[in-house]
Amino acid sequence: MLMDNGYTEVAGAIVEERSHIRWGILEIRIGIKYSICQDRIFSRLPISKNPLPEVVKMAGKRVGIIDVGSKRVVFREAEATGILKLSKKSLNIVSKGKSIKGDVREASTVAAIQAVKETPRTIPHCHTVPVEGCSVQWEIEPTGLRCTVTVSTHWTTGVEMEALCGVSAGLLCAFDMLKSTEKDTNGQYHDTCIEGIRVSHKKKEQPHI
């Protein structure tokens, strides 16, 4: 039994050693292949003394959120609008509030409000503004569905981006809910598009000195 146990231990050691050798050879082969691939990739890249010019251009310039702490807190309001071009069939569905996904204007209003509140997460340089008011209006026009979002606050910076984000999200939500009726037989959207998103009005109260 002792001989058997000794033989087993020796055999096990030999198998383990062979396993280590195999893994070592495999690692060497992988390393060689990786090195060859690197050489092939980098040999095809253009050699430049300045590989990241955009970083150099930004050197010394301000990168981040602008400090508005010295500005006065005043009433500010922004209104943005845009239109989703739709077929007559889709416009009829919107007017009845009966798409396969639910009421288009109702759901898209929620999407617009959410986007207004989440603007700093979408636009990195935007400040976190205490939104005091937000209204979402919908108009069915002859060629599409118009969304108008108005945002108001008392703060040191404006709410134009909040209004624009609200309109964009509202129209995108409406687009999503009407995809089934807007697609042609090939699944393409030839005429459906979002147009004219812009700040239509802006108000700023003059600070009292």
BALO-908810 format. One record per residue: residue number from 1; residue in one letter; x, y negated, z of N, C-alpha, C in turn. Coordinates in pm, whole numbers, plus 50000, padded with zeros to 5 digits. Layout:
BALO-908810
R   miro   roro    n.c1    n.c2    n.c3   ca.c1   ca.c2   ca.c3    c.c1    c.c2    c.c3
R    NUM      A       X       Y       Z       X       Y       Z       X       Y       Z
...
end
This chain:
BALO-908810
R   miro   roro    n.c1    n.c2    n.c3   ca.c1   ca.c2   ca.c3    c.c1    c.c2    c.c3
R      1      M   50082   50121   50000   50000   50000   50000   50085   49874   50000
R      2      L   50201   49884   50077   50290   49769   50081   50348   49741   49944
R      3      M   50384   49849   49875   50439   49833   49740   50335   49774   49647
R      4      D   50210   49826   49665   50103   49773   49580   50081   49624   49606
R      5      N   50082   49588   49737   50062   49447   49770   50176   49361   49718
R      6      G   50298   49413   49731   50413   49337   49680   50407   49321   49530
R      7      Y   50368   49428   49462   50356   49422   49315   50250   49321   49275
R      8      T   50139   49323   49350   50029   49230   49319   50073   49085   49335
R      9      E   50149   49057   49442   50197   48921   49467   50292   48875   49358
R     10      V   50383   48965   49317   50477   48931   49210   50404   48906   49079
R     11      A   50311   48995   49049   50233   48981   48924   50156   48850   48925
R     12      G   50096   48819   49043   50021   48693   49053   50110   48573   49033
R     13      A   50231   48579   49088   50326   48468   49072   50365   48450   48927
R     14      I   50384   48563   48856   50421   48556   48714   50309   48493   48632
R     15      V   50184   48535   48660   50068   48480   48587   50055   48331   48613
R     16      E   50072   48291   48740   50062   48148   48775   50170   48066   48707
R     17      E   50292   48123   48701   50403   48054   48636   50377   48035   48488
R     18      R   50324   48143   48425   50292   48135   48282   50184   48029   48258
R     19      S   50087   48023   48351   49980   47924   48339   50036   47783   48344
R     20      H   50130   47759   48438   50193   47627   48447   50269   47592   48319
R     21      I   50337   47694   48265   50415   47672   48141   50321   47635   48026
R     22      R   50209   47709   48016   50114   47680   47909   50057   47539   47921
R     23      W   50020   47499   48045   49968   47364   48065   50074   47259   48033
R     24      G   50197   47290   48067   50306   47197   48037   50324   47179   47888
R     25      I   50320   47291   47815   50332   47284   47668   50215   47207   47609
R     26      L   50092   47232   47662   49973   47162   47613   49984   47012   47635
R     27      E   50033   46972   47753   50049   46830   47782   50152   46766   47690
R     28      I   50259   46838   47662   50361   46785   47570   50303   46765   47431
R     29      R   50225   46867   47384   50164   46857   47251   50067   46740   47242
R     30      I   49984   46725   47348   49888   46613   47350   49962   46480   47350
R     31      G   50070   46472   47429   50150   46350   47435   50210   46315   47301
R     32      I   50261   46418   47231   50321   46395   47098   50216   46346   47000
R     33      K   50098   46413   47000   49991   46373   46908   49944   46231   46937
R     34      Y   49929   46197   47068   49886   46062   47105   49988   45959   47058
R     35      S   50115   45992   47074   50223   45901   47032   50220   45880   46881
R     36      I   50198   45990   46807   50191   45981   46661   50073   45895   46619
R     37      C   49955   45916   46685   49836   45837   46652   49859   45689   46681
R     38      Q   49923   45660   46794   49954   45522   46827   50041   45458   46721
R     39      D   50144   45531   46681   50236   45479   46579   50162   45450   46450
R     40      R   50073   45542   46411   49998   45524   46287   49905   45404   46295
R     41      I   49838   45389   46411   49744   45277   46427   49816   45143   46427
R     42      F   49918   45132   46512   49986   45004   46528   50073   44968   46408
R     43      S   50114   45070   46331   50193   45041   46211   50108   44975   46104
R     44      R   49975   44994   46113   49885   44934   46015   49835   44797   46058
R     45      L   49855   44761   46183   49810   44630   46231   49906   44520   46185
R     46      P   49854   44405   46147   49941   44295   46107   50024   44244   46223
R     47      I   50150   44218   46198   50239   44168   46302   50222   44018   46312
R     48      S   50191   43970   46434   50169   43828   46455   50243   43780   46578
R     49      K   50299   43661   46568   50367   43603   46684   50267   43556   46788
R     50      N   50143   43535   46744   50038   43488   46833   49915   43576   46815
R     51      P   49911   43696   46878   49803   43790   46855   49667   43746   46908
R     52      L   49664   43655   47006   49538   43608   47063   49532   43455   47059
R     53      P   49514   43397   46941   49514   43251   46929   49401   43185   47006
R     54      E   49283   43255   47017   49171   43194   47087   49200   43173   47234
R     55      V   49281   43262   47292   49319   43247   47432   49410   43126   47450
R     56      V   49502   43111   47356   49596   42999   47362   49521   42867   47346
R     57      K   49422   42865   47257   49345   42743   47235   49270   42701   47360
R     58      M   49227   42799   47440   49150   42770   47560   49240   42731   47677
R     59      A   49370   42753   47662   49462   42723   47771   49458   42574   47805
R     60      G   49440   42544   47930   49435   42405   47973   49298   42343   47966
R     61      K   49201   42411   47904   49067   42358   47896   48980   42418   48006
R     62      R   48872   42347   48037   48783   42391   48143   48700   42510   48095
R     63      V   48702   42618   48172   48621   42734   48141   48541   42769   48266
R     64      G   48409   42760   48258   48326   42789   48374   48201   42704   48375
R     65      I   48137   42697   48491   48015   42619   48507   48051   42475   48545
R     66      I   47991   42380   48476   48020   42239   48503   47964   42199   48639
R     67      D   48040   42123   48714   48000   42077   48847   47901   41961   48833
R     68      V   47779   41983   48879   47678   41876   48873   47641   41828   49014
R     69      G   47727   41860   49109   47699   41825   49248   47691   41675   49274
R     70      S   47759   41595   49191   47758   41449   49212   47637   41381   49149
R     71      K   47559   41454   49070   47442   41396   49004   47323   41392   49099
R     72      R   47234   41297   49076   47118   41280   49163   47009   41382   49130
R     73      V   46936   41423   49233   46821   41512   49214   46702   41429   49169
R     74      V   46655   41454   49048   46539   41382   48994   46446   41482   48925
R     75      F   46326   41435   48894   46230   41520   48824   46274   41539   48679
R     76      R   46273   41663   48635   46310   41694   48497   46210   41794   48439
R     77      E   46184   41778   48311   46088   41866   48243   46134   41890   48099
R     78      A   46114   42011   48051   46150   42043   47912   46041   42132   47852
R     79      E   46013   42106   47727   45914   42184   47654   45980   42242   47530
R     80      A   45963   42371   47507   46018   42437   47389   45907   42510   47316
R     81      T   45924   42526   47187   45821   42592   47107   45885   42675   46996
R     82      G   45808   42768   46944   45854   42853   46834   45736   42932   46781
R     83      I   45752   42992   46664   45641   43064   46604   45685   43200   46551
R     84      L   45597   43297   46567   45619   43432   46514   45530   43448   46392
R     85      K   45589   43460   46276   45513   43477   46152   45452   43616   46148
R     86      L   45320   43622   46128   45249   43749   46132   45149   43762   46017
R     87      S   45110   43885   45992   45007   43911   45892   44869   43878   45949
R     88      K   44771   43867   45863   44635   43836   45909   44581   43948   45998
R     89      K   44621   44070   45968   44576   44185   46048   44627   44173   46192
R     90      S   44755   44136   46205   44814   44120   46339   44752   44003   46413
R     91      L   44727   43894   46343   44666   43776   46406   44526   43809   46456
R     92      N   44455   43892   46383   44322   43934   46425   44330   44018   46552
R     93      I   44433   44103   46559   44454   44186   46680   44487   44097   46800
R     94      V   44570   43995   46776   44607   43903   46884   44484   43830   46936
R     95      S   44400   43784   46846   44281   43707   46885   44184   43793   46967
R     96      K   44178   43922   46937   44088   44013   47009   44153   44069   47136
R     97      G   44288   44057   47144   44358   44108   47262   44357   44258   47273
R     98      K   44359   44327   47159   44347   44473   47162   44452   44542   47075
R     99      S   44579   44519   47104   44683   44595   47034   44697   44730   47103
R    100      I   44770   44823   47042   44786   44956   47101   44867   44951   47231
R    101      K   44937   44840   47254   45015   44822   47377   44948   44730   47478
R    102      G   44831   44681   47445   44760   44593   47537   44739   44454   47481
R    103      D   44704   44362   47568   44681   44223   47528   44815   44155   47500
R    104      V   44836   44113   47377   44965   44057   47335   44999   43930   47411
R    105      R   44906   43838   47418   44934   43710   47483   44953   43726   47634
R    106      E   44879   43816   47693   44892   43838   47838   45029   43894   47873
R    107      A   45069   43999   47804   45200   44061   47832   45315   43968   47796
R    108      S   45301   43897   47686   45408   43808   47641   45423   43687   47732
R    109      T   45315   43647   47797   45324   43538   47895   45410   43581   48014
R    110      V   45390   43704   48059   45471   43756   48169   45619   43762   48127
R    111      A   45644   43807   48004   45782   43814   47953   45846   43676   47950
R    112      A   45770   43575   47907   45822   43438   47900   45856   43385   48038
R    113      I   45769   43408   48135   45793   43360   48271   45915   43428   48332
R    114      Q   45926   43558   48311   46042   43631   48362   46171   43576   48303
R    115      A   46168   43548   48172   46288   43496   48105   46328   43359   48158
R    116      V   46230   43276   48188   46257   43144   48246   46333   43159   48377
R    117      K   46285   43248   48462   46347   43267   48594   46483   43335   48586
R    118      E   46506   43411   48480   46632   43485   48466   46731   43418   48370
R    119      T   46707   43293   48336   46793   43223   48240   46942   43226   48278
R    120      P   46981   43200   48403   47124   43203   48436   47189   43339   48412
R    121      R   47111   43446   48416   47166   43578   48388   47186   43600   48238
R    122      T   47110   43528   48157   47119   43542   48012   47223   43447   47954
R    123      I   47222   43323   48000   47315   43220   47954   47416   43194   48066
R    124      P   47538   43243   48052   47634   43242   48164   47670   43106   48220
R    125      H   47664   43000   48139   47704   42868   48188   47587   42788   48247
R    126      C   47469   42848   48251   47354   42778   48307   47358   42784   48460
R    127      H   47314   42675   48521   47304   42670   48666   47177   42742   48712
R    128      T   47178   42784   48835   47058   42842   48894   46968   42726   48939
R    129      V   46866   42701   48862   46778   42585   48885   46653   42630   48960
R    130      P   46611   42557   49063   46487   42591   49133   46365   42551   49049
R    131      V   46313   42646   48976   46199   42619   48888   46075   42593   48972
R    132      E   46014   42477   48952   45896   42439   49029   45767   42465   48954
R    133      G   45776   42462   48822   45656   42485   48742   45691   42544   48607
R    134      C   45601   42630   48556   45622   42691   48423   45486   42724   48364
R    135      S   45460   42671   48246   45336   42702   48177   45366   42762   48040
R    136      V   45285   42857   47999   45303   42925   47870   45173   42911   47792
R    137      Q   45181   42849   47677   45064   42827   47593   45078   42901   47460
R    138      W   44965   42956   47412   44965   43029   47284   44864   42967   47190
R    139      E   44904   42956   47064   44815   42904   46960   44821   42997   46839
R    140      I   44705   43039   46793   44699   43120   46672   44686   43025   46553
R    141      E   44792   43020   46472   44795   42934   46354   44768   43018   46229
R    142      P   44743   42956   46115   44711   43032   45994   44816   43135   45953
R    143      T   44942   43106   45985   45049   43197   45940   45122   43268   46055
R    144      G   45081   43241   46179   45154   43306   46287   45105   43269   46426
R    145      L   45178   43318   46525   45145   43296   46665   45250   43203   46727
R    146      R   45204   43088   46775   45296   42990   46833   45297   43001   46985
R    147      C   45419   42993   47039   45438   42996   47184   45502   42864   47226
R    148      T   45449   42803   47331   45505   42680   47385   45522   42697   47536
R    149      V   45644   42676   47582   45676   42693   47723   45722   42559   47780
R    150      T   45664   42520   47893   45702   42397   47962   45754   42432   48101
R    151      V   45871   42380   48133   45935   42409   48262   45966   42277   48332
R    152      S   45944   42273   48463   45971   42150   48539   46046   42182   48668
R    153      T   46121   42082   48716   46199   42097   48838   46240   41960   48892
R    154      H   46281   41957   49015   46353   41843   49072   46495   41892   49098
R    155      W   46588   41853   49013   46724   41906   49028   46825   41814   48961
R    156      T   46951   41855   48966   47059   41772   48912   47090   41801   48765
R    157      T   47024   41898   48707   47045   41930   48566   46913   41971   48503
R    158      G   46908   41965   48369   46782   41989   48298   46743   42134   48286
R    159      V   46625   42157   48228   46571   42293   48215   46540   42327   48068
R    160      E   46619   42271   47977   46598   42301   47836   46621   42449   47804
R    161      M   46729   42505   47862   46761   42644   47834   46655   42739   47890
R    162      E   46599   42701   48004   46493   42783   48063   46372   42788   47970
R    163      A   46335   42673   47916   46221   42668   47824   46248   42746   47696
R    164      L   46370   42733   47643   46408   42805   47521   46410   42956   47544
R    165      C   46463   42997   47658   46466   43141   47690   46324   43195   47704
R    166      G   46236   43115   47764   46098   43158   47780   46028   43180   47646
R    167      V   46044   43085   47555   45983   43097   47422   46039   43218   47348
R    168      S   46169   43234   47353   46234   43345   47282   46184   43480   47331
R    169      A   46179   43497   47462   46134   43624   47519   45986   43648   47493
R    170      G   45906   43541   47501   45763   43556   47475   45735   43602   47333
R    171      L   45804   43540   47238   45784   43578   47097   45840   43717   47067
R    172      L   45951   43751   47129   46007   43885   47110   45913   43992   47165
R    173      C   45852   43964   47278   45757   44059   47336   45637   44077   47243
R    174      A   45588   43966   47188   45476   43974   47094   45515   44054   46970
R    175      F   45635   44030   46919   45687   44104   46804   45686   44254   46835
R    176      D   45738   44289   46951   45745   44430   46990   45607   44495   46996
R    177      M   45509   44421   47045   45375   44477   47061   45300   44489   46930
R    178      L   45351   44421   46826   45281   44423   46697   45361   44493   46587
R    179      K   45465   44564   46626   45550   44631   46527   45471   44728   46439
R    180      S   45381   44802   46499   45309   44906   46425   45223   44849   46311
R    181      T   45173   44728   46329   45089   44668   46224   45169   44581   46128
R    182      E   45292   44546   46166   45374   44460   46081   45464   44539   45985
R    183      K   45492   44664   46017   45579   44744   45930   45508   44784   45801
R    184      D   45585   44790   45693   45528   44840   45568   45541   44993   45566
R    185      T   45510   45054   45454   45512   45201   45445   45653   45258   45460
R    186      N   45753   45175   45438   45892   45219   45454   45951   45181   45590
R    187      G   45867   45127   45677   45914   45090   45809   45992   44960   45814
R    188      Q   45976   44874   45714   46050   44748   45708   45960   44630   45743
R    189      Y   46023   44522   45792   45952   44399   45827   45991   44290   45727
R    190      H   45919   44282   45618   45956   44189   45512   45916   44045   45543
R    191      D   45805   44026   45608   45754   43891   45630   45753   43848   45776
R    192      T   45767   43944   45866   45764   43913   46009   45895   43848   46051
R    193      C   45887   43732   46114   46008   43665   46159   45973   43559   46264
R    194      I   46072   43528   46346   46059   43423   46447   46127   43297   46393
R    195      E   46056   43187   46393   46108   43064   46333   46090   42943   46425
R    196      G   46174   42844   46399   46155   42710   46456   46161   42699   46606
R    197      I   46241   42784   46672   46255   42769   46817   46337   42644   46845
R    198      R   46279   42553   46921   46347   42425   46946   46290   42359   47071
R    199      V   46364   42261   47123   46314   42180   47234   46225   42072   47174
R    200      S   46098   42077   47201   46002   41983   47141   45982   41857   47224
R    201      H   46017   41865   47353   46001   41748   47439   46088   41764   47563
R    202      K   46140   41651   47611   46222   41651   47731   46194   41524   47811
R    203      K   46181   41539   47942   46154   41425   48029   46251   41425   48147
R    204      K   46300   41305   48179   46390   41290   48294   46356   41162   48368
R    205      E   46324   41178   48497   46293   41062   48579   46421   40983   48608
R    206      Q   46412   40852   48598   46528   40769   48625   46555   40765   48774
R    207      P   46680   40789   48817   46710   40790   48961   46695   40651   49022
R    208      H   46643   40649   49145   46628   40523   49218   46756   40495   49296
R    209      I   46819   40384   49268   46946   40349   49333   46919   40269   49460
end
